[in-house]
Amino acid sequence: MFGYRPYSKDERTDRERYLEDEVERYQDAEERGRLAREDERKQCQRNRQEEHEDELRRADDWPDALNKQIVLCRREVNDGGDEEVGNFFGNTILACEKALDIWQFVEAGKQAEIKALEEKISEIQDSIRGEVAKQLEESDSRREFAQVADQIREDELGRFLDW
């Protein structure tokens, strides 16, 4: 019974209680801030992961699509999912790799044709710019119209927008 005081009075001063409460509030605020930062970091990571996944499901052309399909199928093989479906993903990887090899060979044989078409498209685009510039100058005699027409003819978008 010595030293035992079941109903001992709080012997702290008002100032001590106040300071301890302040410390506790500060610690709580710090913890809430830390948790909020952690939640934000996790959300950013989830967003990046979702963007990466979305990017893997979009392609600009067939070689890009074939390469991305290889990545997706390798993921399935590495996760062990391929055993359940009779090597479907492994065979799909082989098919995509073979398609890429064939694509490179066929595309190499068509380079001259592609180059000729690209040059023709460039000529058409040049003629469009020339015609637009000519009609713009003819539509109005103000100096600004002539300046814009010249810039269209010069085809330097960076300089046109950099003022």
C-alpha angles and dihedrals in degrees: 000000000000111000093002112126112171093182100035117164120243101258096192118113121243088253092053092049090047093050092046089051090049091051090049092049090048091049091048091050091048091050092048089049092049091049091047091051090048091050090049091049091050091048091051089049091050090049092051090048091050091048090050091049091047090049090052089056095053128069136182096209142356098273089052090048092049092050092049091048088054090054092048094047093046088055090055092047091049091049090055094245093122095072090062094057102042100262092305094146094044091052091046089054090052091048092050093047091050090047090053091051091050091044092056092049095047093043091051088056091053098048095104091051091046092049092050091050092047090052090049091050090049090051090051092049090049090051091050091052091047093050093046091049092048094048091045092055091046092049096062135008097213117123094240091059090053091047093052090046091053091049091050090052091049089052096212105141094175093059092043093058097034105086 
